[in-house]
Amino acid sequence: MNISAIIISRNEEENISACIKALDFADEIIVIDNCSSDNTRELAEKSGAKVYEISGLDFSYLRNIGKEKAASQWLLYIDADERVSKNLSIEIKKAVKNPESNSAFSIVRKNYFLGKPSPKLERINRLIKKDALIGWHGSLHESPIITGSIGELQFYLLHYTHKNISSMVAKTNEWSAIEAQLLYKSNHPLMREWRFFRILVTSFFRSYIQNQAWKMGTTGFIESTYQAFSNFITYAKLWEKQNKSEVANEK
C-alpha cells in the first residue's frame, strides 16, 4: 500500500464522515479515537475506516499509535475538521509515486473561521514516509521528528476550525480541561494576575495582527477575541488546579 491516512478524533461526529470521504484516494484510513462519547466511532467505521480507541492526553502518543497501526509506505496525518482538497489529493498521489529525494512533504493549510478564509496561510509537515518518521514530540502542540529532506506541496488542506460560536465555546470547555491538566503536570509556574494579562494581550495580538485576522473585518475581531478567551479559560483552569493543590498542602 502507498498511503495510510491517519485521523486523530474526539467527539467529531459532525466532521468525521466528510473528512473520510475526502480521503478516498488513500489505501487505508485509520482513526485513532480518543474516547469519544458521541457517534464518532460508529460513523468512522461505517465510512470504511479502521478505528482504534485509545485513551490518554498525549497527542504525540496518539499520532505515534497511528504510525504503528499503518501498513503503508507513506503516512498522511489529518485532523477531523480538515479536508483534503481535490487538487491536493492529486498532488499527494503524484508526490508519493515520485518523491525524488524527499522523505516528507509540507502542506499548505488554509484556515476558515466562521465560514471566512483566513488571509494567513501556514505550512505543516503532514505527509511523511513511514521509515523516515522517528516519531511525534510534544504532549500538546506536537510536531514530527523526520530524517531526510522535506519537499513542498502547493495545494490546500482546508481547515474548518470554527463553524459557529456555540461549537467554539463547547470545544473550548472540553479541550481547555485537557490542556490545563497537561500544563499542570508539566509544573507550569503559578498563575498570577500579570500572567493572565499577558496571555490575553499576546493571544489577541498574535491572531489579530500577526495572523492578519484584521483583514477579515468583524469576523476577524471575533476570532481574535475568542482566541484570547479560549487561552484565558485554559489558564484559569490551570490556576484552579494550582490553587486546589496549594490549599491541600496547607492542610
N, C-alpha and C positions, 0 to 999 in steps of 0.2 A: 504493500500500500504506500501511496505517496504522501498523503496529507491526513493528519488527525486534527480535527478541530476540538479544542478543549474549552468548555464554558464553566465558569465558577458562578454558582447561583445561590440565592437565599431569598425565598418568598418573591419569586419573579413570575408568577402565573400570568401576569399581563404582558410579559415580554418574551417568554421562553419559546413559544411556538414560532413567532415571527423571526426570532434570532436563528433558530434551527433551519427554518425554511430557506433563509438566505445563504445557508451553508451547504446547499445541495451538491456542490462541486467536490466536497470533501469525501474521502474514502470511508471515514468513520467519524462520528460525533460523540464526544464523551462529555457528560455533565457531572461535575463534582458539586453535589448539592450539600450546602452547609445547613442541614437540618431544617429545611423549610417546613412551615406549619400550614401552608396553603396547598394548592394543587400543582405546584411546580413539577414535582417528580412525575406525577401521572401524565401530565401534558408532555413532558420531555420524552417519556417512554413511548407515548402514543405517536410522537413525531419521528420516532425511529432512533433516538439517541440511547446510548448505554449510560445508565445512571448509577452513580455510586454516592451513597450518603455518608458523608464524613463530618465528624464534629471537630470542634476546635476553633480558636480565634486567630490563628496564624495564617494569613493569606498566602504567604510563600509556601507554607506546608501544603495548602490545598492545591496550589499550582504544581508543586512537585509531585503530588499524588497523581495529578493528571498526566504528567510525563511518564510515570511508572505504568499507568494503565494503557497508554497509547501504543499502538502497534506499527505506526507509520514512520517513515524516514524523516518527515517534516512535521513540526507542531505549529498549529495556528491557535494562539490564545485569544479568546473573545469573552467579553462580558455580556450578560443577558440583555442589557439595554443598548447594545451596539449592533449595527447591521453592516454586513459586507456589501458594498455596492456592486452592481453587476460588472462594471469596468474593473473594479478591484479584484473580483473573483477571477476574471480572465487573466489579469496581470499576475496574480498569485500562481495560477497553473503554469504560466509560461516561466515564471521565476524558478519554480522547483524542478522543472524539466531542464532548464539551462541556467544553473546558479553561478556558473563560472567559478570564481574562487571564493564566493561568499558563503559564510556559514549561517547567516541570518539576514533578514531584511527588516528595515524600519518601515512603518506605515504612517501615512498622514491621517490624523484623526480630526474630524470636524464635529464640534460640539453644538448641540441645539439646546437652547434654554427657552422653555415656554413657547416652543414652536418656531423660534427665531435662531438662525445660524449665528454662532459667534464669529467675529472677524479674526479671532486669534486661532490659528491652526497649531497643532502640536505633532511632533514625531515620537512614536513609541515603537519599541522593539517587540514585535509580536509573532513574527514568522521566523522560526528557529529550527535549524537542523538538530534532530534529537541528540546525536552524539557530540554536538558542539555546545549543548546546554549543560553547564556544570550544575546549575540549579538556580532557584529564585531566592532572593535575600531580602530580609526586612519583614517584620511581622505585619505592619500596617501599610506603608507606602512601598510596596515590594517592587523589585526590579530584577531582571535576569542577568546572570553572570555567564558570558558567552566567550568561547575561544574562537579566534579567527576573525575575518573581516565581515563587516556589515554593509550590505547594499541598501539602496533606497527604492521603494516603490512610490509611484506618483499619484495613484487614485485614492479616493477617500474611504476611510472607515467612518461610518456615520454613528454618532453617539447621542442618543436621545435621553440625556441625563435627567432633565427636569421637565415633566409634561404638564403638571398643574400644581398649584400651591398646596392642595391637600396632600397629595402623594409626597411632595417635597418635605413637608413637615412630619409626616408619618415616618418617612425613611430616616430623617434626622433623629427622631426619637429612638428608633431602633438601633441604628448604627452608632450613634453617639455613645450609647451604653457600652458597646464593644470597644470602641476607640478609647473611651475613658478607662476601661479595665486594662487595656494594653499599656496605656500611659502610666497607670498606677503601678503595674507590675514592673515597669522599667525604672521605677523610683524617680519619677519626674519631680523636679523641685516644687516645693509647696506653693500653691496658688495664692497670690496676693493681689490687692486692688490694681497695682500698676501692670501686672501681667495680663489681667483681663482687658485693661485699656489698650495695651499693646496688641493683643490678639485681635480685638475689634478693628483697630485702625489698620493694621497690616493686612488683615483679611480683605477688608473693603478696598484698600489701595491696590492690592495685587489683582483683584478681579476687575475693578472699575478702570484703573489706569494701565497697569502692566498688560493685562489681557484684553484691553481695549473695549470693555463692556460699554463704555460711554457712547460708543458708536451705535449701540442698539437702542438708544433712547430710553423710554420708561422701562422697557423690559430689562435693559442692562442695569439700570439703577436697582430694580427689584432683585435681580440675580445677585448683584454685588452685596446688597444689604442682607440677602439671605445667606450668602457665604459667611459674612461676619456673624450673623445669628447662629448658624449651624456650628461654627467653631466655638462660639461662646457657650452653647449648650454642652458641647463635649467637655470643655474645660470646667464648666460649672459642675458637671457630674464628677469630674476628677476631684475638684475641690470638696465635693460632698464625701467622696471616699476617703480623702485625706483627713477631713475633719472628723469623721467617724473613727478613724484609726487613732487620731490624737486623743479623742475622748476616751477610747478604750484603754489606751496606755496610761491615762491619768488615774484609772480606777485601781 
